[in-house]
């Protein structure tokens, strides 16, 4: 994230990660010498393509113009488990793709490591 206010896509300021689904996100008024507010939750309404607060929808352009720092989405335990499972799969695949040009018995090592990674539980 490279923008001064940390929006995920610099070409779409004011739009959060996962804009296709409703969800809570952590936002913060940019700290200054006079203001240092803690982060707060903001709700993104996918159907309205905007931020909902007290029944009012604020569109991305309005958010982009305000001094709001975007921290990221609030993920559910299920979403975190899905992300961990996906990462384990990518790690296992990367290990399986390693070419060991030595003794055939060493090939067992990469196969076993990939199997262990895939069988890891949901705990981080």
C-alpha positions as CSV (number, residue, x, y, z in Angstrom):
1,X,0.0,0.0,0.0
2,X,1.7,3.1,-1.2
3,X,-0.7,6.0,-1.0
4,X,-0.4,8.6,1.8
5,X,-3.7,7.5,3.1
6,X,-3.1,3.8,2.5
7,X,-6.0,3.0,0.2
8,X,-5.4,-0.5,-1.3
9,X,-5.6,0.7,-4.9
10,X,-4.0,4.1,-5.6
11,X,-6.2,4.3,-8.7
12,X,-9.4,3.9,-6.6
13,X,-8.9,6.0,-3.5
14,X,-11.8,5.7,-1.0
15,X,-12.5,2.0,-2.0
16,X,-11.5,-0.7,0.4
17,X,-10.2,-4.2,-0.1
18,X,-12.9,-6.6,-1.1
19,X,-15.3,-3.9,-2.4
20,X,-17.6,-6.5,-3.8
21,X,-18.8,-7.5,-0.4
22,X,-20.2,-5.8,2.7
23,X,-17.9,-5.5,5.6
24,X,-16.2,-3.7,8.4
25,X,-12.9,-1.9,7.9
26,X,-10.5,-0.1,10.2
27,X,-10.2,3.6,9.4
28,X,-8.5,6.5,11.2
29,X,-8.5,10.2,10.9
30,X,-4.9,11.1,9.9
31,X,-3.0,12.1,13.0
32,X,-1.8,15.7,13.2
33,X,-0.3,17.9,15.9
34,X,-3.8,18.7,17.1
35,X,-5.7,15.5,16.4
36,X,-4.7,12.0,17.3
37,X,-7.8,9.9,17.3
38,X,-7.7,6.1,17.7
39,X,-8.7,3.9,14.8
40,X,-12.5,3.3,14.3
41,X,-14.6,0.9,12.3
42,X,-16.3,1.9,9.1
43,X,-18.9,-0.2,7.2
44,X,-18.6,-0.6,3.5
45,X,-21.9,-1.3,1.7
46,X,-21.2,-3.1,-1.5
47,X,-24.6,-2.6,-3.2
48,X,-24.3,1.2,-2.6
49,X,-20.6,1.2,-3.4
50,X,-20.1,3.5,-0.4
51,X,-19.4,3.8,3.3
52,X,-22.4,3.7,5.6
53,X,-22.7,5.8,8.7
54,X,-25.9,6.6,10.6
55,X,-28.0,5.7,7.5
56,X,-26.0,8.0,5.2
57,X,-23.8,6.7,2.4
58,X,-20.5,8.4,1.8
59,X,-19.1,7.6,-1.6
60,X,-15.4,6.8,-2.2
61,X,-14.6,10.2,-3.7
62,X,-15.8,11.8,-0.4
63,X,-13.7,9.5,1.6
64,X,-10.7,10.1,-0.6
65,X,-10.9,13.8,-0.1
66,X,-11.1,13.5,3.7
67,X,-8.0,12.9,5.8
68,X,-8.8,9.2,6.4
69,X,-6.2,6.6,6.8
70,X,-7.2,3.1,5.7
71,X,-5.8,0.2,7.8
72,X,-7.6,-2.8,6.3
73,X,-10.6,-5.1,6.5
74,X,-11.9,-6.8,9.6
75,X,-11.7,-10.5,8.7
76,X,-13.9,-13.2,10.2
77,X,-12.4,-16.4,11.6
78,X,-13.7,-18.2,8.5
79,X,-12.0,-15.8,6.1
80,X,-8.7,-16.1,8.1
81,X,-8.9,-19.9,7.9
82,X,-9.6,-19.8,4.1
83,X,-6.6,-17.5,3.7
84,X,-4.3,-19.8,5.7
85,X,-5.5,-22.8,3.8
86,X,-4.8,-21.1,0.5
87,X,-1.3,-20.1,1.7
88,X,-0.5,-23.6,2.9
89,X,-1.6,-24.9,-0.6
90,X,0.7,-22.4,-2.3
91,X,3.6,-23.4,0.0
92,X,3.1,-27.1,-0.6
93,X,2.9,-26.6,-4.4
94,X,6.1,-24.5,-4.4
95,X,7.9,-27.3,-2.5
96,X,6.6,-30.0,-4.8
97,X,7.8,-28.1,-7.8
98,X,11.4,-28.1,-6.6
99,X,13.5,-30.2,-8.8
100,X,15.9,-32.4,-6.9
101,X,18.5,-33.7,-9.4
102,X,20.1,-36.1,-6.9
103,X,19.3,-39.4,-5.4
104,X,15.7,-40.5,-5.9
105,X,15.3,-41.1,-2.2
106,X,15.7,-37.4,-1.6
107,X,12.5,-36.8,-3.6
108,X,10.6,-38.3,-0.7
109,X,11.7,-35.3,1.4
110,X,9.9,-32.7,-0.7
111,X,6.8,-35.0,-1.0
112,X,6.7,-35.5,2.7
113,X,7.2,-31.7,3.5
114,X,4.4,-30.8,1.1
115,X,2.1,-33.4,2.7
116,X,2.9,-32.0,6.2
117,X,2.2,-28.4,5.1
118,X,-1.2,-29.4,3.6
119,X,-2.2,-31.2,6.8
120,X,-1.5,-28.3,9.1
121,X,-4.6,-27.2,11.0
122,X,-6.3,-23.9,11.1
123,X,-4.2,-22.6,14.0
124,X,-1.6,-20.0,12.9
